[in-house]
Amino acid sequence: MEPVLSGVVTAELVGGLFDEIVALLPILIPPMVTFIGIRKGISFMQSVLHSA
Protein backbone atom coordinates (compact mmCIF):
# COMPACT_ATOMS: atom_id res chain seq x y z
CA MET A 1 0.00 0.00 0.00
CA GLU A 2 1.41 3.38 -1.03
CA PRO A 3 1.60 6.10 1.65
CA VAL A 4 -1.16 8.65 1.16
CA LEU A 5 0.81 11.74 2.22
CA SER A 6 3.59 11.22 -0.28
CA GLY A 7 1.15 11.94 -3.08
CA VAL A 8 -0.17 15.10 -1.40
CA VAL A 9 2.88 16.69 0.22
CA THR A 10 5.35 17.92 -2.36
CA ALA A 11 8.67 19.74 -2.07
CA GLU A 12 7.02 22.94 -3.33
CA LEU A 13 4.33 22.72 -0.66
CA VAL A 14 6.85 22.23 2.15
CA GLY A 15 9.09 24.95 0.72
CA GLY A 16 6.18 27.37 0.65
CA LEU A 17 5.32 26.51 4.24
CA PHE A 18 8.90 27.17 5.40
CA ASP A 19 8.95 30.43 3.43
CA GLU A 20 5.82 31.59 5.26
CA ILE A 21 7.25 30.60 8.65
CA VAL A 22 10.48 32.49 7.94
CA ALA A 23 8.45 35.51 6.79
CA LEU A 24 6.49 35.50 10.06
CA LEU A 25 9.55 35.34 12.34
CA PRO A 26 10.32 39.10 12.29
CA ILE A 27 6.69 39.76 13.24
CA LEU A 28 6.46 37.16 16.01
CA ILE A 29 9.83 37.45 17.79
CA PRO A 30 9.51 41.01 19.24
CA PRO A 31 6.14 40.36 20.96
CA MET A 32 7.46 37.06 22.32
CA VAL A 33 10.57 38.74 23.75
CA THR A 34 8.42 41.54 25.21
CA PHE A 35 6.03 39.05 26.80
CA ILE A 36 8.89 37.07 28.36
CA GLY A 37 10.47 40.30 29.64
CA ILE A 38 7.21 41.44 31.24
CA ARG A 39 6.77 38.03 32.89
CA LYS A 40 10.32 38.17 34.28
CA GLY A 41 9.79 41.73 35.48
CA ILE A 42 6.58 40.82 37.29
CA SER A 43 8.27 37.78 38.84
CA PHE A 44 11.21 39.92 39.99
CA MET A 45 8.90 42.54 41.53
CA GLN A 46 6.94 39.81 43.35
CA SER A 47 10.13 38.35 44.78
CA VAL A 48 11.28 41.81 45.92
CA LEU A 49 7.93 42.53 47.54
CA HIS A 50 7.83 39.12 49.27
CA SER A 51 11.31 39.58 50.71
CA ALA A 52 10.53 43.09 51.98
C-alpha positions, 0 to 999 in steps of 0.5 A: 500500500502506497503512503497517502501523504507522499502523493499530497505533500510535495517539495514545493508545498513544504518549501512554501510553508517554510517560506511563510514561517520564515516571513512571520519570524520578524513579526512574532519574535519582538512580541514574544521577547516583550512578553517574556520580559514582562513576565520576568519583570513581574516575577522579579517585583513579586520576589522583591515585595515578598522579601521586603 
